[in-house]
Amino acid sequence: MKFVKYQAVGNDFIITDHAGVTPENAQILCDRHYGIGADGVLVHYQTPKADAGMKIINSDGSAAEMCGNGLRCFAVYLINDCGFSKNPLNIETGRGVLAVKWEKNEGAEISVEADLGLPEVMKDLKDDEFAGVKLQTVSISMGNPHHVVFTQTECSPDKVYAIANHFQRNNSSGIEMNVEVVTDLNVKNKSVFIVVRERGAGFTLGCGTGGAAVIHALKLKGIVYDGLWTVFFPGGEAKYKIERSGTITVSGTPEKIFSGTFEEGLFNG
């Protein structure tokens, strides 16, 4: 099985056109000790509806409807490793066909701007509390479900992780969700800092759709109106913008880490 590995803000993915990758295979591939190591597997398939299709399998073998950083990495893979030259690229995902604009920078780096689609509020902003910390929360779908948490006071890293762990399953939507805890906000500089816990992957260094959910949550709070906002993840930063249509785009420069082959016999241990 041939593969390439890409990352965007530390969110890393194994990309392959091997159609036979199963959820069990994905767990082996993503294992950071006995496999290649990644937050998920992106399977490239052909589709008449778009230039290419992207199937997402999380590191625990579960399916994901959408992945913003995965979409950005997948677009650069199509250009670098498959010879695609169309601009923008239309990519079929679990939430439909999304467009990715791109340009080559100096040094042959490829920066991309991916359309993540329209956000949808699942549960409105409400005051909440956990372990004595006053919070404000809102649930937003970006094709996948997110629970955004704003802390009213400064919290230690341990408290932030505890909050994320708690709300992944204990939230007003009653389903397992991706959780974004906003740890700092600078309105003047249009920047926000977040910690992410993803369904199917645990704490990750970044989450593209999670950043979009936070930007929309800030819009609901009357803080974000227009212009570029920078979202800082543990693994790096990405730029977000709310378009006139209401869709949210994310831009940045994904990086190819390496390519190789994985012996299919190893799927059996």
C-alpha positions in Angstrom: 0.0 0.0 0.0 1.5 3.3 -1.1 0.9 6.3 1.1 2.0 9.9 1.8 1.8 11.7 5.1 0.9 15.4 5.5 0.3 17.7 8.4 -1.4 21.1 8.9 -0.8 22.8 12.3 0.4 19.5 13.6 -2.8 17.7 12.6 -1.3 14.7 10.6 -2.8 12.4 8.1 -1.9 9.3 6.1 -3.2 9.7 2.5 -3.7 6.7 0.2 -5.7 5.7 -2.8 -5.8 2.1 -1.5 -9.6 1.3 -1.6 -9.4 -1.6 0.8 -8.4 0.3 4.0 -10.8 -0.9 6.7 -11.5 0.7 10.1 -9.2 -1.9 11.7 -6.5 -1.2 9.2 -6.7 2.5 10.0 -6.1 1.8 13.7 -2.9 0.0 12.8 -1.7 2.6 10.3 -2.3 5.5 12.8 -0.7 3.8 15.8 2.3 6.0 16.7 4.3 3.0 18.1 3.6 0.1 15.8 2.3 1.9 12.6 3.0 5.0 10.6 1.3 7.3 13.1 -1.4 9.9 12.4 -4.6 11.5 13.6 -6.5 9.8 10.7 -6.4 8.2 7.2 -7.7 10.0 4.1 -8.7 7.6 1.3 -8.6 9.1 -2.2 -11.4 7.9 -4.5 -12.7 8.8 -7.9 -16.2 10.4 -8.2 -18.2 11.9 -11.0 -19.4 14.7 -8.7 -16.0 16.4 -8.1 -12.3 16.4 -9.1 -11.6 13.8 -6.3 -13.3 12.3 -3.3 -11.9 12.1 0.3 -13.0 9.5 2.8 -12.0 10.1 6.4 -11.2 7.4 8.9 -10.2 8.5 12.4 -7.3 7.0 14.3 -9.7 4.8 16.4 -11.3 3.4 13.2 -14.4 5.5 13.4 -15.7 7.5 10.4 -15.6 11.3 10.2 -18.0 13.4 8.1 -15.6 16.3 7.6 -12.0 17.4 8.5 -10.8 20.9 7.7 -7.1 20.3 8.0 -7.5 17.0 6.2 -9.1 18.8 3.3 -6.2 21.2 3.1 -3.7 18.4 3.2 -5.6 16.4 0.7 -5.7 19.3 -1.8 -1.9 19.7 -1.6 -1.5 15.9 -2.0 -3.6 16.1 -5.2 -1.4 18.8 -6.6 2.0 17.5 -5.4 1.5 13.7 -5.7 -1.2 13.3 -8.3 -0.4 16.1 -10.8 -3.7 18.0 -10.4 -3.6 21.5 -11.8 -7.2 22.7 -11.7 -7.8 25.8 -9.5 -9.9 25.7 -7.5 -10.1 22.0 -6.8 -13.5 20.6 -6.0 -13.3 17.8 -3.4 -16.2 15.5 -2.4 -16.4 15.1 1.4 -19.0 13.8 3.8 -20.7 17.2 3.8 -20.7 17.6 0.1 -18.4 19.1 -2.5 -16.1 21.8 -1.2 -13.8 24.1 -3.1 -10.1 24.6 -2.3 -8.2 27.5 -3.9 -4.4 27.3 -4.0 -1.2 29.0 -5.1 2.5 28.1 -5.2 4.8 30.3 -3.0 8.5 30.7 -3.2 10.3 27.4 -2.5 7.4 25.5 -4.1 5.3 25.6 -1.0 1.6 25.5 -1.7 -0.8 27.7 0.3 -4.5 26.8 0.2 -7.7 28.4 1.1 -10.4 25.8 1.8 -14.1 26.5 1.9 -15.5 24.7 5.0 -19.1 25.5 4.2 -21.9 27.0 6.2 -21.9 26.6 10.0 -25.1 25.4 11.7 -26.0 26.2 15.3 -27.1 23.0 17.0 -27.6 24.4 20.5 -27.6 28.2 21.3 -25.1 30.0 23.5 -25.8 29.3 27.2 -24.1 29.8 30.5 -22.7 26.6 32.1 -20.4 25.5 34.8 -18.0 22.7 35.4 -15.8 22.0 38.5 -16.5 25.4 39.8 -15.5 27.2 36.6 -18.1 29.4 35.0 -18.4 28.8 31.3 -20.3 29.8 28.2 -21.0 27.0 25.6 -22.5 26.6 22.2 -22.8 23.6 19.8 -22.1 24.2 16.1 -22.0 21.8 13.2 -19.4 22.2 10.4 -20.5 19.0 8.8 -19.3 17.4 12.0 -20.4 18.4 15.6 -18.4 20.8 17.8 -19.0 22.0 21.3 -17.2 25.4 21.8 -16.4 26.3 25.4 -15.5 29.8 26.6 -14.0 30.0 30.1 -14.9 33.1 32.2 -11.7 32.9 34.2 -8.1 31.8 33.5 -7.7 28.0 33.9 -4.7 25.8 34.4 -3.8 23.3 31.6 -5.1 20.5 33.7 -8.4 22.2 34.2 -8.7 22.9 30.4 -8.1 19.2 29.6 -10.6 18.2 32.2 -13.2 20.6 30.7 -12.6 19.2 27.2 -12.8 15.6 28.5 -16.1 16.3 30.3 -17.9 18.1 27.5 -17.0 15.6 24.8 -19.8 13.3 26.0 -21.6 15.5 28.6 -23.1 18.3 26.5 -26.5 19.7 25.7 -26.7 17.9 22.3 -26.5 14.5 23.9 -23.9 13.0 21.5 -20.2 12.6 21.4 -18.7 15.8 20.0 -15.4 17.6 19.1 -14.6 20.1 21.9 -12.8 23.4 21.5 -11.9 25.2 24.7 -11.0 28.9 24.1 -8.1 29.7 26.4 -7.4 33.2 25.3 -8.9 35.9 23.1 -7.3 39.1 21.7 -10.0 41.2 19.9 -7.6 43.9 18.9 -5.2 41.5 17.2 -8.1 39.4 15.9 -6.6 36.2 17.4 -7.9 33.4 19.5 -6.2 30.5 21.3 -7.9 27.1 21.6 -7.3 23.5 22.8 -9.0 20.7 20.9 -10.2 17.3 21.8 -11.5 15.4 18.7 -13.9 12.5 18.4 -12.0 9.5 17.4 -8.6 11.0 17.8 -8.4 12.5 21.3 -6.4 15.7 21.9 -4.9 16.9 18.7 -2.5 19.7 17.8 -5.1 21.3 15.6 -8.6 21.0 14.1 -9.6 22.9 11.0 -13.4 22.6 11.4 -12.9 23.3 15.1 -11.3 26.6 14.4 -14.2 27.5 12.1 -16.7 26.6 14.8 -14.9 28.9 17.2 -15.0 31.7 14.7 -18.7 31.3 14.2 -19.2 31.1 18.0 -17.4 34.5 18.3 -19.7 35.9 15.6 -22.7 34.8 17.7 -21.2 36.6 20.6 -20.9 39.8 18.5 -17.1 39.7 18.5 -16.2 38.6 14.9 -17.7 40.6 12.0 -15.3 40.5 9.1 -11.6 40.4 8.2 -9.0 37.7 8.8 -8.8 36.1 12.2 -5.9 34.0 13.4 -6.6 30.8 15.3 -3.7 29.5 17.4 -3.7 25.8 18.0 -1.1 23.9 20.1 0.5 22.9 16.8 0.5 26.2 14.9 -1.8 28.8 13.5 -4.3 29.1 10.6 -6.2 32.1 9.1 -10.0 32.1 9.0 -12.5 34.4 7.3 -16.3 34.6 7.2 -17.4 35.1 3.6 -20.4 37.2 2.6 -22.3 34.0 1.9 -21.8 33.0 5.5 -19.4 30.2 4.7 -16.1 30.0 6.5 -12.7 29.6 4.8 -9.4 28.4 6.4 -6.0 29.2 4.8 -2.5 28.1 5.5 0.4 26.0 4.1 0.2 22.2 4.7 3.4 20.3 4.7 4.4 16.9 3.2 6.3 14.9 5.8 7.2 11.7 3.9 6.0 9.0 1.6 6.4 5.2 1.6 4.8 1.8 1.4 3.1 -0.2 4.1 3.1 -4.0 3.8 -0.4 -5.3 3.8 0.6 -8.4 5.7 1.2 -6.1 8.7 -2.5 -5.5 8.9 -2.7 -8.9 10.5 -0.3 -8.0 13.2 
